[in-house]
């Protein structure tokens, strides 16, 4: 799936089966025990990866110590690694026991896996026009023959053999081996003298054919006979073994790179990739060095290409294939793909050189005995003396981690005072070849560049102009040909490279975009606050059994020109509508009363965050509401199709729902950051991969911050509409290490800043906003934003979230042993930490891991995943589980405001038994009865000409409040004469209804909708003017099946 990435295991985790006990949700205690198990497992996995690095560090120190005469390794270096090894061994032993004990508390748990870690692979070099020496049938099964199946020679040919000269004591004349030898020699004579007979024989020896290569053409253009594969054919043999390369790498500073949008030349689609600032003069960069390597030529590339083509042809439909390539062309391509003359292999060693590591054959201090998995130290590799640094036991601790080798003092690097560090934790630069040779097994060589002594031995007299893929193509700088406005027809592009000798817009450089030179992964989770009451609490990922990361739902009600907001469970909460022309010149949104037309729910859902969003949507100037609507409308135009289950939901007639969720993203390393392995130049790199916790500098000044693009406006399969950044914590942290300050509960996000690809752009005079930064993990330090400028902010290179890579050292979070005696075995040391201390340490380690998440409140399409693009890692997806939106849709009801309408008869009097319940959204009559909701059917409200069986009329009744109690409406009155239904404005409708413990003033009663005759009847008055809501009783699928709907008869 990710051919250009190397993978490494992400470790195990534990979960419950998809549907334990018939879909019953696990108890709180079960989920807590499962979390404790995963905490211990996570600490164990991280410790094992760190221990593996320690084993290699032992080898690295040994190799430096024995490969140079001058002392380059101190005893303190070895001591530090040994102490770290002992601590990790103790943690692993402790956590292994903790995991086994935690498993006993979670009986139904099953094993699963964490996402894998990835590392960008080295570029792949392909040399066209050079034939590989590997036969096309190299991987086929070898055919065998019997003596009787060989080609029989003629008597004349057999007579030319002097068999007596071949007789030896070791091969008796009458032996089977002698008979086989005579048969093969005779076959050789037969094939040499009678090729036609051999061609008709079915039992030919291996390679006695012309293969699949095309027939050669002479200098006059005449086609010659095909060449036999088992003959010299009067030609020089050719079998390439390896490619020898050397290149100049130029390290372009990190601050000159931007993650930007561009258009793919092949597909025409927008893509996200790194580019270099066009104003930067790359020819002045001094940070460059020479790297080299050798890569073996193997037969796999041709076979892999053929397999991919066959897979493509077998998976694409016949009609679609024929529109691109005919059947005849497909057969011809499959037949001749193995004839393509090319060599292909990755530039192995490029990344290793940038990490000051060497790849290849080298001496090792241990050997594995046959049948014994534990490596044994070689006697000559053991350090001698009374107090050796590398005794036998320490060498055996290296295990199998004996590759690659460190630079040490063996590989030359620049050592002058101005020389930059040879160590590059992140690759970002440009590269050009200074040597490219193809060497074959007979000592022949093909030179792509004129051979010279070394890269620094003189000027480059020629160059290789590579054909590069889009990922490695150099950035361009555009220059208009004339003073006229620049257009595609009047502009030329020049390569933006570090070389000043590029001519005719051709470049010898390959651009290596930023990539982390060790395994890493993007973490993406839906999150919730760890404590619903503690403002110092952090964020934790939700499990697959929870939906606490959802804090609301938004539905555009096009019929009412407004926004309907639902709670996280899908219960209607409030509506915000655009003001009408008769609203006294009001430009801001008008919010309906809470819960109306439904009764307030008996439960107490947390709606604080929704209330804050509604407060912005109802700002007086209306800018926020209109921008919000523009954003959603723009997003819905680009969104992909909804699944079939959505068509069965009641509210599909009103508008597509969008989820309001909390999500977190982080960038995690699999192992501790790499270190400089050169002892000649120990200058630290300009930027560190991980920002030190004790550093007083900002992360952006001395370490890497990687921009991550969330969402994609040009792909309908992406679900991100927009997101709000989290606020900075208000109070300064205390002296406690785990105290990062206060973050108010349910007021964590800056709702005035909405980053999105959709809607109107912000005004030109709007000040540029700062980028979310993890200076405080998970927080964004934002300046006060002027009001009335609209909340929408563009998502681009300047506003992409920036993530800082991190690795949490398990030693820093593990409890220290109580016995300080170093003579005790570190694994079985007495007075080890208790299990309770281990559980506490595991929780702290997981909390620190969660604290690295950068948090956002996002508006997403619940049916599509949110994608995270980094360019140096595979695309990361974050998607709501199906049950979360299915549960909410089942509770959502489809209704809209209608009126005033004139009807010929009055509505029925209010009956408390028929009061509309909180979440009444039945799709069938059985559902209505299950909800306990009655629908009045004795006298109907005739407002629709057709389809009356699918609708209810929700009639409001207004109540006076006397002594904090509701008083029924007057006889013959609906109590709705005072104003618009449920506007929530002062003195009108349901002002303040259902807010806190205040009694409800407006109550609704569902009434069956009757058929309205389209013919005028001129009924006698008085007529009644009504205003209320139409509610859909069942969806279209139920209506077509003839399902009932509406509850008990009134």
Secondary structure, 3 states (H helix, E strand, C coil): CCCCEEEECCCEEEEECCCCCCCCCCCHHHHHHHHHHHHHHHHHHHHHHHHHHHHHHHHHHHHHHHHCCCCCCCHHHHHHHHHHHHHHHHHHHHHHHHHHHHHCCCCCEEEEECCCEEEECCCEEEEECCCCCCCCCCCCCCCCCCHHHCCCCCHHHHHCCCHHHHCCCCCCCCCHHHHHHHHHHHHHHHHHHCHHHHHHCCCCCCCCCCCCCCCCECCCCCECCCCCCCCCCCCCCCCEEEEEEEEEEEECCHHHEEEEEEECCCCCCEEEEEEECCCCCHHHCCCEEEEEEEEECCCHHHHHHHHHHHHHHHHCCHHHHHCCCCHHHHHHHHHHHHHCCEEEEECCCHHHHHCCEECCCCCCCEECCCCCCCCEECHHHCCCCCCCCCCHHHHHCCCCCCCCEECECCCCCCCCCCCCCCCCCEEEEEEEEEEEEEEECCCCEEECCCCCCCCCCCCCCCCCCCCCCCCCCCCEEEEECCCCCCCCCCEEEEECCCCCCCECCECCEEEEEEEECCCEEEEEEEEEECCCCCCCCCEEECCCCCCCCEEEEEEEECCCCEEEEECCCCCEEEEEECCCCCCCCCCCCEECCCCCCCCCCCCCCCCHHHHHHHHHHCCCCCHHHHHHHHHHHHHHHHCCCCCHHHHCCHHHHCCCEEEEEEEEEEEEECCCCCCCCECCCCCCCCCECCCCCCCCCCHHHHECCEEEEECCCCCCCECEEEEEEECCCCCCCCCCCCCCCCCCCCCCEEEEEEEECCCCCCCCCCCCCCCCCCCCCCCCCCCCCCCCCCCEEECCCCCCEEECCECCCHHHHCCCCCCCCCCCCCCCCCCCCCHHHHHHHHHHHHHHHHHCCEEEEEEEECCCEEEEECCCCCCEEECCCHHHHHHHHHHCCCEEEEEEEEECCCCCCCCHHHECCCCCCCCCHHHHHHHCCECEEEEEEEEECCCHHHEEEEEEEECEEECCEEECCCCCCCCCCCCCCCCCCCCCCCCCCCCCCCCCCEEEEEEEEEECCCCCCCCCCCCEEEEEEEEECCCHHHHHHCCCCCCECC
